[in-house]
Amino acid sequence: MSKNLVYHFNTASHLEVQNNNNGDWVQVTCVTFRSYAGNRRAGGQVYEGPIFYRDTNFLYEGPLTGYCAQLEEDKDTSSFKKVRKNSRFAYSNEWA
């Protein structure tokens, strides 16, 4: 678990994710927002930034599931992209 998490959005914004079950928008913390693999809004605007595995700076590049991306404890992370604040990637899971 990293204490220096990277945020590519304003953490003071009104952060919301779309509930996978009923489609309602739910306010969440910045930690949940950055790892939610689904529709997200920051300050009422659609957010299409990177998704990270929860509590890490490892980029999640899997399918949009409507749940928070979690790493399994015994998962080998050597092939994962680790993101720094100034990193630039093409986020294949969100941008065409």
C-alpha positions in Angstrom: 0.0 0.0 0.0 1.4 3.4 -1.0 1.1 6.5 1.2 1.9 8.8 -1.8 -1.1 8.1 -4.0 -1.3 9.9 -7.4 -4.4 11.9 -8.2 -5.1 13.2 -11.7 -8.2 15.1 -10.5 -9.1 17.8 -8.0 -9.7 15.8 -4.8 -11.8 18.6 -3.4 -14.4 18.2 -6.2 -17.8 16.7 -5.7 -16.8 13.1 -6.7 -19.5 10.6 -7.9 -19.6 7.1 -9.4 -22.5 5.5 -11.1 -24.1 2.6 -9.1 -23.7 -0.6 -11.1 -27.1 -1.9 -9.9 -29.5 0.9 -10.4 -27.7 3.7 -12.4 -27.9 6.2 -9.6 -24.9 8.6 -9.0 -23.3 8.1 -5.5 -20.9 10.5 -3.8 -17.6 8.8 -2.9 -14.2 9.6 -1.4 -11.2 10.4 -3.6 -9.7 6.9 -2.9 -12.8 5.1 -4.1 -13.2 7.4 -7.1 -9.6 6.8 -8.4 -10.1 3.0 -8.3 -13.7 2.8 -9.6 -13.9 0.9 -12.9 -17.1 2.5 -14.2 -18.7 5.8 -15.0 -17.3 8.7 -12.9 -18.1 12.4 -12.5 -15.9 15.1 -10.9 -17.7 18.4 -10.2 -20.7 17.3 -12.3 -18.5 16.7 -15.4 -17.8 13.2 -16.9 -14.3 12.1 -15.8 -12.3 9.9 -18.2 -8.9 9.7 -16.4 -6.9 6.8 -15.3 -8.1 4.0 -13.1 -5.8 2.7 -10.4 -5.9 -0.5 -8.3 -7.1 0.5 -4.8 -4.5 2.0 -2.5 -1.7 1.7 -5.2 -0.3 3.7 -8.1 -0.6 0.7 -10.4 -2.6 1.4 -13.5 -5.7 -0.7 -13.9 -6.2 -1.7 -17.6 -9.0 -4.2 -17.3 -12.7 -4.1 -18.2 -15.1 -1.5 -16.8 -16.9 -3.6 -14.3 -18.7 -1.1 -12.1 -16.7 -2.1 -9.1 -13.4 -0.9 -7.4 -10.3 -2.4 -8.9 -8.6 -4.5 -6.2 -5.3 -6.3 -6.3 -5.1 -9.8 -4.9 -2.5 -10.1 -2.2 -0.3 -12.7 -4.0 -0.6 -11.0 -7.4 2.7 -10.5 -9.3 2.8 -6.7 -10.1 6.1 -6.7 -12.0 4.4 -6.3 -15.4 2.0 -3.5 -14.2 2.5 0.2 -15.1 3.3 2.3 -12.1 2.2 5.8 -12.5 3.8 9.0 -11.1 2.1 12.4 -11.1 3.8 13.5 -14.4 3.4 10.1 -16.2 1.5 10.1 -19.5 -0.2 6.9 -20.7 -3.0 6.0 -23.1 -5.7 4.5 -21.0 -6.9 1.7 -23.2 -9.8 0.9 -20.8 -11.4 4.4 -21.1 -10.3 6.3 -24.2 -10.8 5.4 -27.8 
